[in-house]
Amino acid sequence: MTFIDLRSDTVTLPTEKMRKAMAEAELGDDVYGEDPTVNRLQSIAAERLGKEAALFIPSGTMGNLAAVLAHCGRGDEVIMGDYAHTFLYEAGGISALGGIHPHTIPNQKDGTLLIEDINAAIRAENEHFPVSRLLILENTHNRCGGVSISKEFTDEASEVAHQAGLSVHLDGARIFNAAVDQGHTAAQLVESVDSVTFCLSKGLCAPVGSVLCGTEDFIHRAHRIRKQLGGGMRQVGVLAAAGIVALEEMVDRLKEDHEHARVLAEGLAQIPGINLDKGSPNTNMVYISLDPATGFNSASLAARLKEQGILAGITGTRQFRLVCHYWIKDEHLPIIRKSFEKAIGSKS
Ligand code: TLP
């Protein structure tokens, strides 16, 4: 059975054009800085994000970790939202590997942080306190529904952090979804932050890889940290080649995924027992919750859906995240809707 896989946009397979580019990529040893395809990807990425330099990294998680380690020393404190991917889903890497102290403040439903909470979290100079060193923002904000965060908020939060001497890192795993959503360039959205990680292997469909961007000096430090983390790769132009296709061909089409999410959400909202979460859909994500009266929880409904060839992402006892991506096509949308209808109806 071939599945319609809505669990994440991380499940995307490379396109034919990517596979061809991978097969034909010019290669060298990237630890020596001699892979021409990696060098090309890094220079395209730096240009697209409006930063001085860029570094190809195996994953978004390692990109965020390398960034935090390049900004902070042991015992320093990082301020971020309590729904931040780095806080929730990166296996506590910044503490385990960097001795870095996370200080969370409440994420608002729209993915932002309150400016007064950021200000209040920044430590005064006092030997009892850790040193506040970094603010992490996220755009689009995954756990807050895939919502895209405005340039105005990013600029204001960055200004507050900078004034207090903190740097700002943006987890921009899906920054191009935010850019397409808002009609801004990615460079505009990240103008005020010091560093940004974005992923090639989510909606952009490359099989592997993320890119960390920042100043020359920052990327120089991150380069050594990537090596320490075991992320120095050799003839990795085979992967960078797909990343170049991702940046050149796959960005503008993300709006199709956003449109699919809108249509999917509209259809699902009409099924008794399914409620769209407040504010959903956003960009390529639909978050829905089940009425307890359906008699299902997420696990039992997911099992029924799977029997019909639909894979749904479980995010809570009765909550699902459904993510649209390149491999979810127009013709899949009515099938998904009918499958939900049939699965829920099977109890009554
Ligand atoms: N997110 C994954 C899961 O880890 C939850 C997903 O399916 O959405 N930042 C953000 C905002 C992310 O959503 C993710 C992946 C990452 C970083 C980490 O990227 P990878 O998986 O490449 O380490």
Boltz pocket constraint, residues with backbone or C-beta under 6 A from the ligand:
constraints:
  - pocket:
      binder: B
      contacts: [[A, 7], [A, 8], [A, 9], [A, 10], [A, 58], [A, 59], [A, 60], [A, 61], [A, 62], [A, 85], [A, 86], [A, 89], [A, 138], [A, 140], [A, 142], [A, 171], [A, 173], [A, 174], [A, 199], [A, 201], [A, 210]]
      max_distance: 6.0
